[in-house]
Amino acid sequence: MKLLKIMLASAAATVALSGAAMADELKLAYNIGVTSDYVFRGVSQTQEDPAVQGGVDATYGMGYAGVWASNVDFGSKNPSTEVDFYAGVKPTVGDTSLDLGVIYYSYTKDKGLTPGAYSYLELKAAASRTFGPATLGAAVYYSPEFPGKTGHATYGELNASVPVAKKLTLSGAIGRQNIQKASDYTTWNLGGTYALNDKFSLDIRYWDTDEHSFGQVYHSRVAATIKAAF
């Protein structure tokens, strides 16, 4: 716990210093979208129903912070809304872009097995690099206490994207979710994002996991998302 507090304090301090040093470069960006199925790491968060989502991001040089929200449905008497808070820094080392941050996933009406059973925190470390037109990346997320009091958890992912036309980009990822006191699984996705104009985009993506025995929300699915960014 002491180590976690130090890491969180360091991340917050770094973001604050970045903002103080580059306050004249403050930028705000907004996004809103609608998806046919909110899928997170291969698992439907809405019982395969649609979701309305949106958020705001602030950047200060290489520092960033934001908030994002979506409706969710994990079953009766469970959370109805997810609100994520995040912050971090995105430094560049040579040709590699890094992303070091903290994410807190909070849920309204969080009435799981114990109070606050679904809300949790993750630390993020990611890197990406371009190779010609393609971008390759890797990310690791660590949570000291995963939802349902299932202990610490780690999610690792490899991802890639490549533009195949003026307005179309193909992308995909494969990841592994490991949980101390629960079952692990592998997930993957592949899809394309089409820029309708300079603000709106359409993403159609196939998702799947290797653990269909966990329930219908872990089965393969295709989700369509339209998003506006301002």
N, C-alpha and C positions, 0 to 999 in steps of 0.2 A: 504494500500500500504506500509506503514511504517513497519507493522508486516511482510509482505511478504519479504521486503528487508532484515530485520533482520534474517529471517529464511534462506534465500538464502545465506547470508553472513556466518551464522553459519555452514551451510552444507559445503560450500566451505572451510572454515577455518579448519573444522574437517578433511576433505579429505587431505588438504595440510599438516596438522600436522602428519597425519598417514603416508603420503608419506615421510616426512622429517625424521620421527623416524625409518622408516623401508625401506629406499631407497635400501638397499642391497637385498630386497625381491621383487623388481620390476619384474612383470611377464606380458607378452603380449600374448593375444590369438586372433586368427582370425577365422572368420566364413563366409561362402558363401553358398547360397542355391537357389533353384528354387521351386516355389510353383504353383499349378494349379489355386489358387485363394488366394489373400492376404486378409485374414479375420481378422478384429480387433474388438474385443468386439461384435462379432456376425454379423458384417456388412462388406460386400465386399468393399475393397478399390480400386479395379481395374475393376469395372463393370463386375465381374465374370471372368475376363481374368487372364492369368498367370502373375507372377512377378519374377524378379531376385533380390535377396537381399544379403546383406553382411555387415560385420562390424568388428571392432577391439575393444578389451577391455584391459584395463590396471588395474592391481591390485597392491596395496601397503599395505601389511598386511590386515587390515580389510577395507581399503579404496579402492574405485574403480572409474573408469571413462571410458567412451567409446563413440563411434559414430556408428550409424547403418543407412543404407539407403535401399530404395526400390522404384521401380516405382509405381505410383498410377494413378488413373483415376477417377475423380469425375464428369466428363462431359466436354463439350467444354469450352475452355478459362479458364480452372481451372488448379491447380498444376499438374505437370507431375512427380515430384520426391519428395519423403519424405526423409528428413535427420534428424535423432534424435540425440541429444546430452544429455548425462546423467552422473551423478556423485552421489556418496553417500558413506555410510559406512554400513558394515554388522557385527555388534557386536553380541556376544552370551551371553545370560543371562540364566544361568543354562542349561537346555536342549533345550532352545528355541533360534532359529536363527532369528535375526532381519535384516531388510533391510530398511534403511532410506535414501531417495534420492530425487533428483530433475531431471526432464526430460523436455527437450524443443523439441517439435515437429515442425520442420521448413519445409517449402515447397517452392520449386523453382517455378518460374512463378506463384506466388501466386496472382491471379487476380480475387479475389472474389468480393463481393458486395462493400467492402472497401479494400484499400491496406493492405496486411497482414491479411486478414480475416480468413485464415485457420491456420496459425501458432499460437501455444499456449504453455503454460507452465503448468506442473503439479508437485505437491509435492506428494511423495510416502511414505507410512508407511506399512510395511508388516512383518509378523511373520510366522514361520513354525516350526513344531516339528515332530519327528519321533515317531511312535507307532508300535513297532515290525518292519515289513518290509515296512509298509505304512508311508507316509509323508502327514500330514494335514497342510493346511495353510490358511491365511486370509490376505487381502490387502485392503487398502483404498487409493484412488488417489483424490487429490483436485486441481482444476484449478480455479484461480481467474477470468479468462475471457476465456470462451470456444469459439471455432470457430464460426464465423458468428455473433460475438458480442452478444452472447446469455446469457451473465452473468456468474456467478460462477457455477461450476459443481462438482459433487462428483460421483466417481465410487467405489463401494464396491464389493468384490469378496471372495468367499470361494472356495478352491481348494484342490484336493487330488491326490496322485499318489501311485501306488503299482506295484512292479515288479511281473510278473506272470510266467516268464521263464527266462532263463539265459540272453537272449538278448532282451526281450520284456517287456515294462513297459506300463501299462494302466494308464490314467490320465483323469481328467475332472474338470470342474469348473462351477459355477453359479454366475452371477454377476448382479448388478443393476446400470444402468446409470441414474442419476438425473441431470437435467439441469434447471437452473433458468427460462429462457425465452423460453424454447423449450420443446418438449414432452419427457417424460421419457420412458424407456423400460427395460425389463429383458432379459438377454442372458444366454446361457449355451452351453457347448461343452463337447464331450466325444470322446476319441480316444486312439490310441496306437502308441508307438514309438519303432521301431525295430533297433537295432544296427547292421548295415551291417558289420562293422569292427570297429577298434579303432578310426576311423576318420569320417566315413560316417554313417548317420542314415536316416531312412525313417519314416515319421509320417503321418498317415491317420486319419483325424478327422472330426467328424460330428458337425456342428454348427447350431444354430437356435436362434430366438428371439420370443417374444410374440407380436410383432407389424409388421406383414406382410403388414398391410395397409400403412406403411411408404414407400413401394416401393420394387422392386425386390431384391435390395441389402440387405434387411433385412430378406429375406426368408431363409428357411432351405437349407443347402448345405453340401457337403462333399469335403474337400480339402486335397490334397496329397502334401507333402513337402519332398524334399530330401536335406539334409544339410551336409556340411563338416565343421569340426572344427579342427583347428590346434594350 
